[in-house]
Amino acid sequence: MDFYQPEGSYRFSSDAVCMARFACSLILDELQKKKPLKKSFEPYLIMDIGCGCGVIGILILQFFKELYPEFYPYLHIVGIEKEEELYQAAKYNARIFAHEKNYFAVQADIFQKESVGLVQKFVLETVFLDRLPALQRQDGGILKNPRLFDMVITNPPWYRAESKLHSVFALRNKALFGNENVLEMFFAFGEKFLKKNASLITVAKSACFMDFVHAMPEKIRLVAMQSVHKPLYKKAIFFVLQGKFQSKAVFEIFAPTTL
């Protein structure tokens, strides 16, 4: 798949592919358990925070479209992106790979309070438009609860702003570097949208592993981890982590994988 990526932006790498692969296995397991019926099966809604040019979400959709087409119509992915160039790139990639009916990009800054309402309104008026009256009745006429998502995926900035690894390109720097609060902000934003027992999937560079663990919101329980190696006999280069909102699941270590 030849994705369009704006010049000077962060180039997606193996971490994005591994996270998409991990997410696909979880989604498939959940959908197979639900045994969807055309008239009653609800959309399976996924949020990608800091989606960039849409790579992870589109990889997930492509996987299901090619291998499990019976589930594909029910998958809806909402990519959240602040930068105009990347937001437009995500919409463009969804269109060129023919996923525009399942992939929706929203331009929003998660550091702004109004973004929660903005994203909720967008989802209700697109994915859930036909169910909006019923949802409003359930909430007394005013929708206050944005917990409509079955999964949140995010690949937040790994490096601290004071790192010496800066690029000459501003877009690439924004994708790689953040301050000490950036992980907490990404995870906290995703937590606001998760249904009970819904998953948050992220990927952590080995050197930043404990930063990611400590940044998880109190209500998100870390339930699974998979190490990624190159090759297998060497130290892990990064870890894929799964947390669940309001879950009592027992922690599980997945078999290591290689690039």
C-alpha atoms as a printed R data frame, in Angstrom:
    type eleno elety resid chain resno       x       y      z
1   ATOM     1    CA   MET     A     1   0.000   0.000  0.000
2   ATOM     2    CA   ASP     A     2   1.502   3.274 -1.134
3   ATOM     3    CA   PHE     A     3   0.223   5.910  1.320
4   ATOM     4    CA   TYR     A     4   0.385   9.600  0.570
5   ATOM     5    CA   GLN     A     5   2.467  11.350  3.244
6   ATOM     6    CA   PRO     A     6   3.052  15.111  3.082
7   ATOM     7    CA   GLU     A     7   6.653  16.145  2.585
8   ATOM     8    CA   GLY     A     8   8.379  16.813  5.889
9   ATOM     9    CA   SER     A     9   5.869  14.830  7.956
10  ATOM    10    CA   TYR     A    10   6.617  11.796 10.134
11  ATOM    11    CA   ARG     A    11   7.058   8.655  8.011
12  ATOM    12    CA   PHE     A    12   5.053   5.762  9.416
13  ATOM    13    CA   SER     A    13   7.171   2.791 10.425
14  ATOM    14    CA   SER     A    14   7.017  -0.745 11.779
15  ATOM    15    CA   ASP     A    15   5.479   0.392 15.068
16  ATOM    16    CA   ALA     A    16   2.306   1.483 13.245
17  ATOM    17    CA   VAL     A    17   2.114  -1.799 11.335
18  ATOM    18    CA   CYS     A    18   2.579  -3.896 14.489
19  ATOM    19    CA   MET     A    19  -0.037  -1.911 16.376
20  ATOM    20    CA   ALA     A    20  -2.508  -2.332 13.494
21  ATOM    21    CA   ARG     A    21  -1.813  -6.082 13.444
22  ATOM    22    CA   PHE     A    22  -2.344  -6.362 17.207
23  ATOM    23    CA   ALA     A    23  -5.587  -4.366 17.007
24  ATOM    24    CA   CYS     A    24  -6.875  -6.495 14.114
25  ATOM    25    CA   SER     A    25  -6.537  -9.697 16.139
26  ATOM    26    CA   LEU     A    26  -8.488  -8.199 19.062
27  ATOM    27    CA   ILE     A    27 -11.202  -6.743 16.828
28  ATOM    28    CA   LEU     A    28 -11.614 -10.006 14.947
29  ATOM    29    CA   ASP     A    29 -11.967 -11.955 18.179
30  ATOM    30    CA   GLU     A    30 -14.644  -9.577 19.472
31  ATOM    31    CA   LEU     A    31 -16.608  -9.511 16.214
32  ATOM    32    CA   GLN     A    32 -16.575 -13.290 15.866
33  ATOM    33    CA   LYS     A    33 -18.039 -13.618 19.350
34  ATOM    34    CA   LYS     A    34 -20.868 -11.215 18.478
35  ATOM    35    CA   LYS     A    35 -21.943 -13.175 15.376
36  ATOM    36    CA   PRO     A    36 -23.321 -10.131 13.563
37  ATOM    37    CA   LEU     A    37 -26.752 -10.028 11.998
38  ATOM    38    CA   LYS     A    38 -27.348  -7.540  9.222
39  ATOM    39    CA   LYS     A    39 -30.321  -5.877 10.900
40  ATOM    40    CA   SER     A    40 -29.199  -5.864 14.527
41  ATOM    41    CA   PHE     A    41 -25.399  -5.644 14.596
42  ATOM    42    CA   GLU     A    42 -24.213  -2.226 15.725
43  ATOM    43    CA   PRO     A    43 -21.200  -0.391 14.277
44  ATOM    44    CA   TYR     A    44 -17.837  -1.271 15.792
45  ATOM    45    CA   LEU     A    45 -16.337   2.140 16.394
46  ATOM    46    CA   ILE     A    46 -12.589   2.798 16.649
47  ATOM    47    CA   MET     A    47 -10.833   6.086 17.409
48  ATOM    48    CA   ASP     A    48  -7.273   6.798 16.254
49  ATOM    49    CA   ILE     A    49  -5.866   9.735 18.239
50  ATOM    50    CA   GLY     A    50  -3.160  11.601 16.360
51  ATOM    51    CA   CYS     A    51  -3.956   9.617 13.227
52  ATOM    52    CA   GLY     A    52  -1.490  11.465 10.987
53  ATOM    53    CA   CYS     A    53  -2.167  10.459  7.387
54  ATOM    54    CA   GLY     A    54  -4.489   7.642  8.492
55  ATOM    55    CA   VAL     A    55  -2.144   4.680  8.122
56  ATOM    56    CA   ILE     A    56  -3.154   2.564 11.131
57  ATOM    57    CA   GLY     A    57  -6.898   2.909 10.638
58  ATOM    58    CA   ILE     A    58  -6.693   2.239  6.904
59  ATOM    59    CA   LEU     A    59  -4.487  -0.813  7.455
60  ATOM    60    CA   ILE     A    60  -7.139  -2.199  9.816
61  ATOM    61    CA   LEU     A    61  -9.915  -1.562  7.307
62  ATOM    62    CA   GLN     A    62  -7.889  -3.093  4.469
63  ATOM    63    CA   PHE     A    63  -7.262  -6.229  6.554
64  ATOM    64    CA   PHE     A    64 -10.976  -6.785  7.117
65  ATOM    65    CA   LYS     A    65 -12.012  -5.809  3.603
66  ATOM    66    CA   GLU     A    66  -9.673  -8.404  2.091
67  ATOM    67    CA   LEU     A    67  -9.825 -11.243  4.627
68  ATOM    68    CA   TYR     A    68 -13.099 -10.837  6.551
69  ATOM    69    CA   PRO     A    69 -15.457  -8.907  4.257
70  ATOM    70    CA   GLU     A    70 -18.497 -10.000  6.283
71  ATOM    71    CA   PHE     A    71 -17.328  -7.747  9.135
72  ATOM    72    CA   TYR     A    72 -16.044  -4.836  7.081
73  ATOM    73    CA   PRO     A    73 -19.349  -2.897  6.758
74  ATOM    74    CA   TYR     A    74 -19.648  -2.662 10.547
75  ATOM    75    CA   LEU     A    75 -16.186  -1.168 11.121
76  ATOM    76    CA   HIS     A    76 -16.009   2.618 11.416
77  ATOM    77    CA   ILE     A    77 -12.785   4.422 12.241
78  ATOM    78    CA   VAL     A    78 -12.583   8.056 13.338
79  ATOM    79    CA   GLY     A    79  -9.121   9.590 13.006
80  ATOM    80    CA   ILE     A    80  -8.360  12.644 15.150
81  ATOM    81    CA   GLU     A    81  -5.668  14.935 13.780
82  ATOM    82    CA   LYS     A    82  -4.716  18.529 14.613
83  ATOM    83    CA   GLU     A    83  -2.453  19.390 11.693
84  ATOM    84    CA   GLU     A    84  -4.236  20.536  8.528
85  ATOM    85    CA   GLU     A    85  -1.844  18.816  6.094
86  ATOM    86    CA   LEU     A    86  -2.098  15.470  7.846
87  ATOM    87    CA   TYR     A    87  -5.859  15.747  8.299
88  ATOM    88    CA   GLN     A    88  -6.252  16.299  4.563
89  ATOM    89    CA   ALA     A    89  -3.819  13.444  3.850
90  ATOM    90    CA   ALA     A    90  -5.881  11.053  5.997
91  ATOM    91    CA   LYS     A    91  -9.035  11.922  4.053
92  ATOM    92    CA   TYR     A    92  -7.162  11.536  0.768
93  ATOM    93    CA   ASN     A    93  -5.742   8.123  1.703
94  ATOM    94    CA   ALA     A    94  -9.163   6.888  2.805
95  ATOM    95    CA   ARG     A    95 -10.498   7.912 -0.586
96  ATOM    96    CA   ILE     A    96  -7.733   6.427 -2.760
97  ATOM    97    CA   PHE     A    97  -7.986   3.083 -0.939
98  ATOM    98    CA   ALA     A    98 -11.805   3.180 -1.200
99  ATOM    99    CA   HIS     A    99 -12.510   3.355  2.542
100 ATOM   100    CA   GLU     A   100 -14.227   6.740  2.586
101 ATOM   101    CA   LYS     A   101 -17.512   5.183  3.830
102 ATOM   102    CA   ASN     A   102 -15.750   3.583  6.803
103 ATOM   103    CA   TYR     A   103 -12.984   6.056  7.638
104 ATOM   104    CA   PHE     A   104 -13.714   9.556  8.935
105 ATOM   105    CA   ALA     A   105 -11.068  12.164  9.719
106 ATOM   106    CA   VAL     A   106 -11.803  14.929 12.222
107 ATOM   107    CA   GLN     A   107  -9.579  17.966 12.635
108 ATOM   108    CA   ALA     A   108  -9.369  18.611 16.367
109 ATOM   109    CA   ASP     A   109  -6.804  19.538 19.010
110 ATOM   110    CA   ILE     A   110  -7.162  17.100 21.922
111 ATOM   111    CA   PHE     A   111  -5.569  19.658 24.246
112 ATOM   112    CA   GLN     A   112  -8.668  21.852 23.839
113 ATOM   113    CA   LYS     A   113 -11.689  21.032 26.053
114 ATOM   114    CA   GLU     A   114 -14.207  21.623 23.291
115 ATOM   115    CA   SER     A   115 -12.698  18.780 21.243
116 ATOM   116    CA   VAL     A   116 -14.585  16.123 23.251
117 ATOM   117    CA   GLY     A   117 -17.934  17.611 22.284
118 ATOM   118    CA   LEU     A   118 -16.771  18.254 18.736
119 ATOM   119    CA   VAL     A   119 -15.807  14.606 18.202
120 ATOM   120    CA   GLN     A   120 -18.973  13.288 19.860
121 ATOM   121    CA   LYS     A   121 -21.174  15.529 17.701
122 ATOM   122    CA   PHE     A   122 -19.350  14.432 14.552
123 ATOM   123    CA   VAL     A   123 -19.784  10.736 15.376
124 ATOM   124    CA   LEU     A   124 -23.468  11.082 16.203
125 ATOM   125    CA   GLU     A   125 -24.152  12.965 12.993
126 ATOM   126    CA   THR     A   126 -22.263  10.498 10.781
127 ATOM   127    CA   VAL     A   127 -21.954   6.943 12.095
128 ATOM   128    CA   PHE     A   128 -24.982   7.048 14.411
129 ATOM   129    CA   LEU     A   129 -27.236   9.441 12.520
130 ATOM   130    CA   ASP     A   130 -30.027   6.889 12.029
131 ATOM   131    CA   ARG     A   131 -29.944   5.960 15.741
132 ATOM   132    CA   LEU     A   132 -29.731   9.495 17.082
133 ATOM   133    CA   PRO     A   133 -33.408   9.800 18.208
134 ATOM   134    CA   ALA     A   134 -33.176   6.559 20.206
135 ATOM   135    CA   LEU     A   135 -29.880   7.604 21.803
136 ATOM   136    CA   GLN     A   136 -31.359  10.969 22.744
137 ATOM   137    CA   ARG     A   137 -34.332   9.316 24.428
138 ATOM   138    CA   GLN     A   138 -32.005   7.089 26.446
139 ATOM   139    CA   ASP     A   139 -30.177  10.153 27.730
140 ATOM   140    CA   GLY     A   140 -33.227  12.206 28.635
141 ATOM   141    CA   GLY     A   141 -33.141  14.200 25.424
142 ATOM   142    CA   ILE     A   142 -29.595  15.520 25.892
143 ATOM   143    CA   LEU     A   143 -26.593  13.407 25.007
144 ATOM   144    CA   LYS     A   144 -24.056  13.900 27.772
145 ATOM   145    CA   ASN     A   145 -22.217  10.587 27.540
146 ATOM   146    CA   PRO     A   146 -19.653  10.337 24.703
147 ATOM   147    CA   ARG     A   147 -18.776   6.687 25.444
148 ATOM   148    CA   LEU     A   148 -19.616   5.305 22.027
149 ATOM   149    CA   PHE     A   149 -16.269   3.732 21.099
150 ATOM   150    CA   ASP     A   150 -15.305   0.055 21.174
151 ATOM   151    CA   MET     A   151 -11.583   0.759 20.848
152 ATOM   152    CA   VAL     A   152  -9.086   3.632 20.949
153 ATOM   153    CA   ILE     A   153  -5.713   3.331 19.264
154 ATOM   154    CA   THR     A   154  -2.960   5.906 19.558
155 ATOM   155    CA   ASN     A   155   0.714   6.259 18.735
156 ATOM   156    CA   PRO     A   156   1.607   9.386 20.740
157 ATOM   157    CA   PRO     A   157   4.932  11.262 20.631
158 ATOM   158    CA   TRP     A   158   7.660   9.112 22.147
159 ATOM   159    CA   TYR     A   159  10.424  11.586 22.821
160 ATOM   160    CA   ARG     A   160  10.712  14.461 25.268
161 ATOM   161    CA   ALA     A   161  10.917  17.942 23.788
162 ATOM   162    CA   GLU     A   162  14.476  18.432 25.068
163 ATOM   163    CA   SER     A   163  15.768  15.509 22.992
164 ATOM   164    CA   LYS     A   164  18.570  16.239 20.517
165 ATOM   165    CA   LEU     A   165  16.964  14.136 17.771
166 ATOM   166    CA   HIS     A   166  15.007  16.996 16.236
167 ATOM   167    CA   SER     A   167  14.353  17.159 12.496
168 ATOM   168    CA   VAL     A   168  14.479  20.223 10.260
169 ATOM   169    CA   PHE     A   169  10.796  19.544  9.478
170 ATOM   170    CA   ALA     A   170   8.215  20.967 11.900
171 ATOM   171    CA   LEU     A   171   5.542  18.331 11.160
172 ATOM   172    CA   ARG     A   172   7.973  15.511 11.890
173 ATOM   173    CA   ASN     A   173   9.012  17.096 15.178
174 ATOM   174    CA   LYS     A   174   5.396  17.435 16.305
175 ATOM   175    CA   ALA     A   175   4.843  13.719 15.682
176 ATOM   176    CA   LEU     A   176   7.927  12.674 17.656
177 ATOM   177    CA   PHE     A   177   8.337  15.099 20.545
178 ATOM   178    CA   GLY     A   178   6.189  16.194 23.452
179 ATOM   179    CA   ASN     A   179   6.426  17.489 26.999
180 ATOM   180    CA   GLU     A   180   6.054  15.412 30.164
181 ATOM   181    CA   ASN     A   181   2.249  15.655 30.013
182 ATOM   182    CA   VAL     A   182   1.662  14.576 26.423
183 ATOM   183    CA   LEU     A   183   1.136  10.861 27.119
184 ATOM   184    CA   GLU     A   184  -1.345  11.573 29.897
185 ATOM   185    CA   MET     A   185  -3.267  13.937 27.611
186 ATOM   186    CA   PHE     A   186  -3.497  11.423 24.755
187 ATOM   187    CA   PHE     A   187  -4.652   8.584 27.017
188 ATOM   188    CA   ALA     A   188  -7.036  10.753 29.042
189 ATOM   189    CA   PHE     A   189  -8.712  11.998 25.866
190 ATOM   190    CA   GLY     A   190  -9.235   8.444 24.644
191 ATOM   191    CA   GLU     A   191 -10.531   7.305 28.027
192 ATOM   192    CA   LYS     A   192 -13.448   9.754 27.767
193 ATOM   193    CA   PHE     A   193 -14.874   7.848 24.781
194 ATOM   194    CA   LEU     A   194 -14.435   4.188 25.755
195 ATOM   195    CA   LYS     A   195 -17.313   1.897 26.593
196 ATOM   196    CA   LYS     A   196 -16.929  -0.327 29.636
197 ATOM   197    CA   ASN     A   197 -14.315  -3.050 28.961
198 ATOM   198    CA   ALA     A   198 -13.352  -1.365 25.681
199 ATOM   199    CA   SER     A   199  -9.651  -1.349 24.807
200 ATOM   200    CA   LEU     A   200  -7.017   1.350 24.450
201 ATOM   201    CA   ILE     A   201  -4.099   0.172 22.274
202 ATOM   202    CA   THR     A   202  -0.776   1.991 22.158
203 ATOM   203    CA   VAL     A   203   2.854   1.312 21.300
204 ATOM   204    CA   ALA     A   204   5.831   2.269 23.463
205 ATOM   205    CA   LYS     A   205   9.499   2.447 22.549
206 ATOM   206    CA   SER     A   206  11.466   0.246 24.959
207 ATOM   207    CA   ALA     A   207  13.251   3.179 26.584
208 ATOM   208    CA   CYS     A   208   9.878   4.855 27.277
209 ATOM   209    CA   PHE     A   209   7.983   1.764 28.449
210 ATOM   210    CA   MET     A   210   7.474   2.816 32.076
211 ATOM   211    CA   ASP     A   211   6.465   6.336 31.029
212 ATOM   212    CA   PHE     A   212   3.590   4.802 29.063
213 ATOM   213    CA   VAL     A   213   2.567   2.534 31.942
214 ATOM   214    CA   HIS     A   214   2.518   5.405 34.439
215 ATOM   215    CA   ALA     A   215   0.574   7.637 32.027
216 ATOM   216    CA   MET     A   216  -2.407   5.257 31.834
217 ATOM   217    CA   PRO     A   217  -5.514   6.767 33.478
218 ATOM   218    CA   GLU     A   218  -6.613   5.206 36.755
219 ATOM   219    CA   LYS     A   219  -9.748   3.702 35.190
220 ATOM   220    CA   ILE     A   220  -7.809   1.997 32.394
221 ATOM   221    CA   ARG     A   221  -6.343  -1.305 33.545
222 ATOM   222    CA   LEU     A   222  -3.292  -2.603 31.674
223 ATOM   223    CA   VAL     A   223  -4.357  -6.089 30.565
224 ATOM   224    CA   ALA     A   224  -1.914  -7.200 27.858
225 ATOM   225    CA   MET     A   225   1.536  -6.603 26.396
226 ATOM   226    CA   GLN     A   226   3.441  -7.854 23.377
227 ATOM   227    CA   SER     A   227   7.134  -7.256 22.779
228 ATOM   228    CA   VAL     A   228   8.410  -6.618 19.239
229 ATOM   229    CA   HIS     A   229  11.969  -7.623 18.304
230 ATOM   230    CA   LYS     A   230  14.399  -7.348 15.415
231 ATOM   231    CA   PRO     A   231  15.442 -10.183 15.444
232 ATOM   232    CA   LEU     A   232  13.785 -12.264 18.167
233 ATOM   233    CA   TYR     A   233  16.971 -13.103 20.096
234 ATOM   234    CA   LYS     A   234  17.763  -9.409 20.619
235 ATOM   235    CA   LYS     A   235  16.149  -6.983 23.060
236 ATOM   236    CA   ALA     A   236  12.670  -5.679 22.258
237 ATOM   237    CA   ILE     A   237  12.641  -2.438 20.282
238 ATOM   238    CA   PHE     A   238   9.116  -1.537 21.364
239 ATOM   239    CA   PHE     A   239   6.027  -2.919 23.104
240 ATOM   240    CA   VAL     A   240   2.363  -2.949 22.103
241 ATOM   241    CA   LEU     A   241   0.182  -2.332 25.161
242 ATOM   242    CA   GLN     A   242  -3.515  -2.972 25.729
243 ATOM   243    CA   GLY     A   243  -5.526  -1.345 28.493
244 ATOM   244    CA   LYS     A   244  -9.242  -1.764 29.214
245 ATOM   245    CA   PHE     A   245 -11.639   0.781 30.662
246 ATOM   246    CA   GLN     A   246 -13.224  -0.305 33.968
247 ATOM   247    CA   SER     A   247 -12.011  -3.853 33.489
248 ATOM   248    CA   LYS     A   248 -11.105  -6.586 35.951
249 ATOM   249    CA   ALA     A   249  -9.269  -8.676 33.366
250 ATOM   250    CA   VAL     A   250  -6.095 -10.502 34.369
251 ATOM   251    CA   PHE     A   251  -2.846  -9.239 32.831
252 ATOM   252    CA   GLU     A   252  -1.646 -11.325 29.860
253 ATOM   253    CA   ILE     A   253   1.702 -11.424 28.059
254 ATOM   254    CA   PHE     A   254   1.358 -12.235 24.358
255 ATOM   255    CA   ALA     A   255   4.011 -14.254 22.541
256 ATOM   256    CA   PRO     A   256   6.818 -11.994 21.261
257 ATOM   257    CA   THR     A   257   6.768 -11.037 17.607
258 ATOM   258    CA   THR     A   258   9.393  -9.922 15.111
259 ATOM   259    CA   LEU     A   259   9.495  -7.364 12.358
